Amino acid sequence: MTPSFVHLWRLRKWGRILARHGALLGIERDRNTPRSVRRLARLLRFGARMPKTPGYADAFQAIGPAAIKLGQTLATRPDLVGEEAANDLRRLQDALPALPFPVIRDAIEASFANPVDTLFSEIEEEPIGAASIAQVHRATTTDGRTVAVKVLRPGVEAEFARAIDTYEWAAAQVEAMGGEAARLRPRLVIDTFKRWTARELDLRREAASASELADGMQAEPDFLIPAIDWQRTSGKVLTLEWVDGIKLSDRDRLIEAGHDLTDLAQKLVRAFLRQAIAEGFFHADMHQGNLFALADGRIAAIDFGIMGRIDRRARVWLAEILYGLITGNYRRVAEIHFEAGYVPAHHNVAEFATALRAVGEPMRGMAVKDMSVGLMLDSLFNITRDFDMQTQPHLLLLQKTMVMVEGVATTLDPDINLWDTAAPFIREWIRGELGPEAAVADRLIEDMRTLARLPQLVRNIERHFPTPGGAPPAPPLKDIQVVRVGGGWRYLAVAILAAALGVIATLLLH
């Protein structure tokens, strides 16, 4: 177990790095920042020579891969961090310093226990992208196909483990404070993040996620998932079909190539809705660096390390909540929150509906340049505090991805109205899932499953109530504590020591 002083040293080090790159100046100058936090920010930058322009990307990069993942998300939200900061943070998406090719070659050969030449007839030494946990090289397979080869950075697993270890420690300290901090359940949030990164650090699981997503997106022909080369994929190397397109972050090149940016934005939103609501399995890292516009107008996605999953019941609630906000049916949205258990039962449904109306009404009918899903989520967050709603970790990825998709879509088309774009899809899905035909189908499926369980139910009854003539079941035995020789003396000694320490503490406090 890592000692507490090590965690404190790491947190202090990270804070110092942020301060040295000027990344805390905004917090320090914001009048809404608590005075104690402003004092801490000033203390952290004491004696440091800061740049004239904050270097956010450099700061996150210096802290490590876990911080880089946060910076990649913030890069999609210029409305939250400012256009200048967002442009700087975009360097974290695929423009990090690359490792020398000999290191990458050794990693590939160690992963497959074979020379690189047996897998690829050619592999470009200069990477096409270098991100937080891996870098990607263009290659040609021995059978002549052009592919992208993603290789995990050596040692990245240990870096993530150290960072998450400290995140967990810090979350425990915060949660122990109780009140608002406990309601947000930071330990559960960090545990969720830990599971995300565990999946992202195993490239075989990323390959499986891409394959599963491709199966689910067959109904959306305008959204392409590259095919996986399973024979050239391992836990630390992923080989997939080469995608030749323009990144959605390069708006000027998209316009020059003749792409319809409004159409691209609508395709992106619909693809996300298909994944999150219809399939319950979605790409949760949809930043501009992971999305490409192909020559035929399709959108291709890469990097499937972080994926989200939502069960059908939660998807029905989500669809009804979104549609209720779109149509202004706040009463139904409030009822869903109570049915889902998101709001404790002691609160009033009508009061919660009124609070939702205060958030939703000002935003209906507005373009995203005037209205933001991110700001709406922030307003909803304030409502959760008033109505004692706890953080729902299974929805964290969804909220993060919604904000990210909104950021990419508005970069393409600032006038897009996400409500109008989403409404037809959500309305169609709700009609299919909650209409009378769906209700009858669900009832038939449930009844058939019940009938299928009847034989096992009969067998369970026979085991508990055997037929006469068999051996009677053994009666329940009383629980008796097992006493080990010498154990009582040790327990007594510990009890005496604890009592003595308690007396000493009492004397010192008085």
Summary of the structure (lengths in Angstrom):
residues: 510
radius of gyration: 27.6
end to end distance: 34.6
largest distance: 90.6
contacts: 1494
relative contact order: 0.07
helix: 61%
strand: 9%
